[in-house]
Amino acid sequence: MNNSAGPNNSITDVTGVLVGHEHRVDSNATLGTGAATGCTVLRVPGGATASVDVRGGGPGTRETDLLDPGNTVRQVNAVLLTGGSAYGLAAADGVMRWLEEHHEGIPMDPADPSRVVPIVPGAVIFDLPVGAWDIRPDADFGFLATDAAATDFARGSVGAGAGARAGSIKGGVGTASVRFTDGPAAGITVGALIVANPVGSVFDPRTGLPWGTGTDGPDHFGLRPVAPDKLAAANALPVKSTVLNTTIGVVATDAALDPSACRRLATTAHDGLARAIRPAHSPLDGDTLFALATGAVTPAPAFPLPPAFPADLLLLDELCTAAAVCVERAIVDAILSATSVAGIPSYAELFGE
C-alpha cells in the first residue's frame, strides 16, 4: 500500500468532509469543578453513504441501528462525536437544527425544500468526572460545532476531546489521512478522526513510545527514546479510576461505496484502534467507529473479477488497509497534540524536552 499522507494529513483531505468543534474548557478546571467538555461534528454537505461498527462493551450511541446495511436509509448528513456521556447526545438536536435551517437532510416534500429530516448518528465518550459533572454538551454545542465545520480544524484537547483521558494521560482529538497514487485505489483518499478516551494504555511502559508507532516507527512521528527518569514518572501515574471510558471516531473515503462496503471499512478500521490502545474493546469502553463514503472521486477501472465477487473488491481491500493505518496514526496524533486539562498530564508534558 502506498501510505503517503494527504496534503493536510487530515480527514478533511477526503473531498466532501468538514469538521467543527465546540467546547468549554476553564483554565482552572479540576477533576470535579469547572468546564472541560465539548463536541465535534463531521458534516458531509450533500450527504454520504455510511455504516458503523460498535465494538466496546459500554457504548453510548444514536441512530446506529439505522446504519445497518440491511436498513432503508443509505446516507447521513453529519456525525456527532461528543463528551458528556449519554447526556451529550442532546448535542445532536443542535446539529439537526443547523442542518434543517440549511435545508440539508432527506427531502420529504418536493414542493417545500425546508421540509427535510437530517440524519445525524452519534457516539459519546465518558468525560463527566473531568470538570464539573453537570457541565456537558447540549444542543447549542452541537449547533455551534456544525456551524464551525470547515476543512481546517484544531487537534488535541478540543471539541469532543476536551475532557478526554487516555489511560493515565490526557487524550484528545487526532486525525490522519492516506492518499493513493497507484493501484486499484489510485486517486482515492482515506482519512480518520479519532477521539481517544480509553481505559487502556496508549504508550509502552517499557519505552514510553505510543503503542500506535508500531506500524510506522517512532521516526515517522518525530519521536525519540524516552529518558529513564521521565518514563519512571509516567509509569507511576495512577491508573484511570472510572469504569466508563470509550474511543470513538470516523473513517472516511471519497470513493463511492455501498453500505455493506462501508460496514467493512468500519470493521477493519478497528484494527488500528487495537494496535494503538491496550487493551481495546474492553467491557469498560464503548469503542465505536463510523465509516463515510462521499463518492466524490471516481476510481480507476476495476480489475475484472469472477462474478461471485463484488466489482470493487480490490479497491475495498486497499481502503480497509488504509483505514486501519489512519486510525492508528490518528490516535498517536491525538496523544501528541493533547495539552494538560484539569491537572491531567499530557504526553508532551511528561516526555517532552
Rosetta blueprint (number, residue, H / E / L):
1 M L
2 N L
3 N L
4 S L
5 A L
6 G L
7 P L
8 N L
9 N L
10 S L
11 I H
12 T H
13 D H
14 V L
15 T L
16 G L
17 V L
18 L E
19 V E
20 G E
21 H E
22 E E
23 H E
24 R E
25 V E
26 D L
27 S L
28 N L
29 A L
30 T E
31 L E
32 G L
33 T E
34 G L
35 A L
36 A E
37 T E
38 G E
39 C E
40 T E
41 V E
42 L E
43 R E
44 V E
45 P E
46 G E
47 G E
48 A E
49 T E
50 A E
51 S E
52 V E
53 D E
54 V E
55 R L
56 G L
57 G L
58 G L
59 P L
60 G L
61 T E
62 R E
63 E L
64 T L
65 D H
66 L H
67 L H
68 D L
69 P L
70 G L
71 N L
72 T L
73 V L
74 R L
75 Q E
76 V E
77 N E
78 A E
79 V E
80 L E
81 L E
82 T E
83 G L
84 G L
85 S H
86 A H
87 Y H
88 G H
89 L H
90 A H
91 A H
92 A H
93 D H
94 G H
95 V H
96 M H
97 R H
98 W H
99 L H
100 E H
101 E H
102 H L
103 H L
104 E L
105 G L
106 I E
107 P E
108 M L
109 D L
110 P L
111 A L
112 D L
113 P L
114 S L
115 R L
116 V E
117 V E
118 P L
119 I L
120 V L
121 P L
122 G E
123 A E
124 V E
125 I L
126 F L
127 D L
128 L L
129 P L
130 V L
131 G E
132 A L
133 W L
134 D L
135 I L
136 R L
137 P L
138 D L
139 A H
140 D H
141 F H
142 G H
143 F H
144 L H
145 A H
146 T H
147 D H
148 A L
149 A L
150 A E
151 T L
152 D L
153 F L
154 A L
155 R L
156 G E
157 S L
158 V L
159 G H
160 A H
161 G H
162 A L
163 G L
164 A L
165 R E
166 A E
167 G L
168 S L
169 I E
170 K E
171 G L
172 G E
173 V E
174 G E
175 T E
176 A E
177 S E
178 V E
179 R E
180 F L
181 T L
182 D L
183 G L
184 P L
185 A L
186 A L
187 G L
188 I L
189 T E
190 V E
191 G E
192 A E
193 L E
194 I E
195 V E
196 A E
197 N L
198 P L
199 V L
200 G L
201 S E
202 V L
203 F E
204 D L
205 P L
206 R L
207 T L
208 G L
209 L L
210 P E
211 W H
212 G H
213 T H
214 G L
215 T L
216 D L
217 G L
218 P H
219 D H
220 H H
221 F H
222 G L
223 L L
224 R L
225 P L
226 V L
227 A L
228 P H
229 D H
230 K H
231 L H
232 A H
233 A H
234 A H
235 N H
236 A L
237 L L
238 P L
239 V L
240 K L
241 S L
242 T L
243 V L
244 L L
245 N L
246 T L
247 T L
248 I E
249 G E
250 V E
251 V E
252 A E
253 T E
254 D L
255 A L
256 A L
257 L L
258 D L
259 P H
260 S H
261 A H
262 C H
263 R H
264 R H
265 L H
266 A H
267 T H
268 T H
269 A H
270 H H
271 D H
272 G H
273 L H
274 A H
275 R H
276 A H
277 I L
278 R E
279 P L
280 A L
281 H L
282 S L
283 P L
284 L L
285 D L
286 G L
287 D L
288 T E
289 L E
290 F E
291 A E
292 L E
293 A E
294 T L
295 G L
296 A L
297 V L
298 T L
299 P L
300 A L
301 P L
302 A L
303 F L
304 P L
305 L L
306 P L
307 P L
308 A L
309 F L
310 P L
311 A L
312 D L
313 L H
314 L H
315 L H
316 L H
317 D H
318 E H
319 L H
320 C H
321 T H
322 A H
323 A H
324 A H
325 V H
326 C H
327 V H
328 E H
329 R H
330 A H
331 I H
332 V H
333 D H
334 A H
335 I H
336 L H
337 S H
338 A L
339 T L
340 S L
341 V E
342 A L
343 G L
344 I E
345 P L
346 S L
347 Y H
348 A H
349 E H
350 L H
351 F H
352 G L
353 E L
